[in-house]
Amino acid sequence: MAILARRRRLNDPDLRDRLYELLEHDHLPYSVGSRFVRLIISIIILDVLAMVLASVPEFDARIGWLFTIIKIGAVIIFALEYAARLWSVVGHSPRKRSPTQDRTEYALSSLGIIDLLAFLPASIALIAGSRSTLVLLGMLPFFKLVRYSPAMRSLLAALHAERRTLIGCLVILTGAVLVFASLLYAIEHEVQPDKFGTIPQAMWWAIVTLGTVGYGDVVPVTPLGKLVSVFTIVGGLTMIALPVAIISTAFADEVRRRDFIVTWGMLARVPLFSHLAAAEIADIMRLLRAQTIEPGEILVRRGDTASSMYFITAGEVEIELPSRRVRLPDGTFFGEIALLRRTKRSGTVTATRKTKLLALDAQDFHALIERVPVLAAHVRKTAKSRLADTGEALRGDLADDEIAQAAHEDGVADK
């Protein structure tokens, strides 16, 4: 009976879904998922550092046993994580597939292969007892950081997006190596047969020169050979600059695209903007201005006139309300009532750590809705419904007092 109960729990779809969310999506600050991510990153760093120090004979002789224990522990944890991902991935494919197909898709994906390489080769090396191989394979878990680092994912996405262009640069570089190596072979092979006796030998000089490394172990001695070297060096500067420019531009575009998607998602969650068209949200995004506040710095004080709403892109703030304190992490927002009415702030907002914000000023927002009649109509409709319901609990804004105050001001004005 106990075995059957265990099997039923393992086949529970709710448990599988919760585990999948924990591993893949639940990475908000202070959540269980974020703590799990920090644990895995700490283990990766500790594991790689241990393998680096194990390559030093003095350290390995003294505490080699500790490095081995760390590696065994890391292998076990990475293996359990891989098994959990393999089990929980079922049912989360965009297309309806069988459990076997879902698991095969994960196993053959780039992240699945990285997760597998983080523990399988090292476990084989541990069984085989090959110390040098274990130290070498101990570097593989570093690539798991791709899963948890947006910057590394953006770089890989940039490389993938520009792969055809980069292959073209490689073809051009290969052609330049062949041309310059052939020229130096023709000019120098009789003068320096030991260094330029064959085209493959001359290719070493061409690669070093085009790469602007300049070892100096192979250099031309004839005037014509030196003249060709000048053109080779200048060409090498171009060869290096071209792919660097391509990658840096693609990386910057990828970061901007990621920030655009994140900002778009935050705007779309605000009730005031939730039903706007894409073009209207894009117009609002152009009005956002970046702002950074340091830990302990007060952004707004209770009783100040509200003139902006804020989106938290990184960091955390604490809102001190009359009856409670509320912390808002990145991805949340507050102060949208300021866009509807110039009310008083209902709480004091303080940064608990270095926080990056996007601010939307009411003045800019109202100038926009004057230019866009559809947006103005939606704002008036939303304002009327939200100000009418003073008991609404606002997620993100937490400004019940502001709504009540605005409703009170409406009543006074009507009288």
Order of alpha helices (4+ residues) and beta strands (2+ residues): alpha-alpha-alpha-alpha-alpha-alpha-alpha-alpha-alpha-alpha-alpha-alpha-alpha-alpha-alpha-beta-beta-beta-beta-beta-beta-alpha-beta-beta-alpha-alpha-alpha
